Amino acid sequence: MTARETDLESDKTLVGRKLVGARLREMRLAQNLTQGEAAKAIRATGSKISRMEEGLRGLRPNDLSDLLTLYGVTDRHQQAMLISVATGERNADWWDQRSLPLEEAVRWHREGTATLIRSYNPTAVPDLLQTPECAAALFRTSRHPQPSQDLVDHAVKYLQQRQHALDTDDGPRFWAVIEEPALWRPIGGITAHLKQLDALIERIQNPRIRIWVNPMDTTFMPRCAPFSIFRFPIESQKTVIHDLGAEHVSDWRGDEERVMTFDRLVIAARAHTATAGILTKIRNRIHAESLLEGSS
C-alpha cells in the first residue's frame, strides 16, 4: 500500500470513528449520563470517553459493546454494524448517517451488503419495487394516526435511496413472490396503480430481478407475516420476519421453515418468464375499466 493509499484508508477510518463517536454522545445524553459515569462501564476516565466521542482515538470493540449496552443498545446486529464502521472493518455508507435511527440503519445495511434478497409480502408489492406514489400511499394507510407529510417524504426519500442498490452492478439480486390480489389493489388511485404496474414491467427487464406471481387459484398460500431472506458473501444466510413493524432476525439454519416456504411459493406460482405477460394483462384490464368508468 502506498503512502497516499494509507492516508486515504486512515481518513476513512477517521470518518467512521467520528460518525460512531457522535452517535455515542447522543446515546449517552439520551440516558442522562455524564462522561464520568459512562467511563465506569469500561473502567476508564471521562477524558477517554470525550476522545472517543470526538473520534480522536481508536475504538476497541469490547469498549464499544460495553458502552452500547449501557446506553440500551443490546441488539447484536445494531452493535455489530456500529463496531464494524468504528474499527475500519468497513467504510461508512449512506445508511450510517446520524439522522437515521439505528434500527433503520441496520435494515438498510443488510440490504446494501447482501448478494441475494428473497422477499414475500402477502398483501403488497415489495417495498424495493414500489414507485414513490405507491410507497407514499402505503405508508399513509398503514399507520395510525395519519403521518405528517414530512414523515411520508422521509420514508419515500430513503426508500428511493435503498432501491438504487438494485440498479448497480455489484448490488444484490432480488427475487420476489407477489400474490396476484396485491397486483389488482389500487393503492394510491388508478393513476398511481397503473404507474406501479408499468414500473414492475420495466423492472423485470433487469436480469438481476425476478418476480413470480402467485395466482388467484394458487395451490399454496401460506399464513405468515411478510419476510425476507438475505444471502451474504461471507456470513451465513439470514431470515428477517417483518411482523407489524417489528423485525425478528434469525440465522438461516434457525429458520429453515421460511426458506422452504419461499421455495414452495415459487413452485406454486406462475413461471417468472410469464410475469411480464401477467402484469401487462392486469395493467391493460385496469386501464380499460378506468376508461369505461370515465366515460359513463
Salt bridges, closest charged atoms under 4 A:
GLU26 OE2 - ARG98 NH2 2.57
GLU53 OE2 - ARG28 NE 2.64
ASP63 OD2 - LYS48 NZ 2.97
ASP63 OD2 - ARG60 NE 3.21
ASP66 OD2 - ARG43 NH2 3.78
ASP96 OD1 - ARG90 NH2 2.83
GLU104 OE1 - HIS154 NE2 3.98
GLU111 OE2 - ARG162 NH2 2.70
ASP127 OD2 - ARG162 NH2 2.98
GLU133 OE2 - LYS195 NZ 2.70
ASP167 OD1 - ARG203 NH1 2.60
ASP198 OD1 - ARG283 NE 2.77
ASP217 OD1 - ARG270 NH2 3.42
GLU235 OE1 - LYS238 NZ 3.90
GLU247 OE1 - ARG107 NE 3.39
GLU247 OE1 - ARG110 NH1 3.55
GLU247 OE2 - HIS242 ND1 2.87
ASP251 OD1 - LYS238 NZ 2.84
ASP255 OD1 - ARG258 NH1 3.91
GLU289 OE2 - ARG285 NE 2.77
